[in-house]
Amino acid sequence: MTDWVVPLITVGVLVYAAIKRVDVFGAFCEGAAEGLKTCAEILPALVLLLVCIGMFSASGAVDALTRVLKPLCSAVNFPAEVMPLVILRPFSGSGAMAVYSEIAASVGADTFAERVAATLIGSSETTFYTIAVYFSAVKVKKTRYAVPAALVPDLTAWVVCGAVVWLFFGSAL
């Protein structure tokens, strides 16, 4: 049945448009034009974010932060190999996936660090990317409490991921 969902929705929209006598092609072109305008409006924020992420990674700041946070990781039994993912995930989804792939390749699949990294990828958000895109789209300049409120779940995900993986898989690792 799932193979038919998209075709049925498409046919349903076209039939509804025909009944209501809507110019589907004109409406589509108008929507596409608005979408292109939105892309043009948010592009500067995205370019800035990507440049900053590249500079942050290339500068060695991620490695430096990982070294600084390693004692904290040891204290709470969190795998230090996952710290680059913790640091980059709020900024970039693709960068986080690259770091995850590196973690999986270096420590191996079905290890504590890899499972924590996989859980973190699935339970956290690219906070700054999302804020840059959505706030740029609606032309909000001051994010006010949005950034701290969005970073609290990221911090929660970091803290909880290690504990949850240990609870579910601790004896199996």
CORMOGI-V689956 format. One record per backbone hydrogen bond with DSSP energy under -1.0 kcal/mol. CO is the residue of the C=O (numbers start at 1). NH is the residue of the N-H. If there is no record, write none. Layout:
co->CO nh->NH
co->CO nh->NH
This chain:
co->1 nh->4
co->4 nh->8
co->5 nh->9
co->6 nh->10
co->7 nh->11
co->8 nh->12
co->9 nh->13
co->10 nh->14
co->11 nh->15
co->12 nh->16
co->13 nh->17
co->14 nh->18
co->15 nh->19
co->16 nh->20
co->17 nh->22
co->22 nh->24
co->23 nh->27
co->24 nh->28
co->25 nh->29
co->26 nh->30
co->27 nh->31
co->28 nh->32
co->29 nh->33
co->30 nh->34
co->31 nh->35
co->32 nh->36
co->33 nh->37
co->34 nh->38
co->35 nh->39
co->36 nh->40
co->37 nh->41
co->38 nh->42
co->39 nh->43
co->42 nh->46
co->43 nh->47
co->44 nh->48
co->45 nh->49
co->46 nh->50
co->47 nh->51
co->48 nh->52
co->49 nh->53
co->50 nh->54
co->51 nh->55
co->52 nh->56
co->53 nh->57
co->54 nh->58
co->55 nh->59
co->57 nh->60
co->60 nh->64
co->61 nh->65
co->62 nh->66
co->63 nh->67
co->64 nh->68
co->65 nh->69
co->69 nh->73
co->70 nh->74
co->71 nh->75
co->72 nh->76
co->73 nh->78
co->79 nh->82
co->80 nh->83
co->82 nh->86
co->83 nh->87
co->84 nh->88
co->85 nh->89
co->88 nh->91
co->88 nh->92
co->90 nh->128
co->92 nh->96
co->93 nh->97
co->94 nh->98
co->95 nh->99
co->96 nh->100
co->97 nh->101
co->98 nh->102
co->99 nh->103
co->100 nh->104
co->101 nh->105
co->102 nh->106
co->103 nh->107
co->104 nh->108
co->111 nh->115
co->112 nh->116
co->113 nh->117
co->114 nh->118
co->115 nh->119
co->116 nh->120
co->117 nh->121
co->118 nh->122
co->119 nh->123
co->125 nh->127
co->126 nh->130
co->127 nh->131
co->128 nh->132
co->129 nh->133
co->130 nh->134
co->131 nh->135
co->132 nh->136
co->133 nh->137
co->134 nh->138
co->135 nh->140
co->143 nh->146
co->145 nh->149
co->146 nh->150
co->147 nh->151
co->148 nh->152
co->151 nh->155
co->152 nh->156
co->153 nh->157
co->154 nh->158
co->155 nh->159
co->156 nh->160
co->157 nh->161
co->160 nh->164
co->161 nh->165
co->162 nh->166
co->163 nh->167
co->164 nh->168
co->165 nh->169
co->166 nh->170
co->169 nh->173
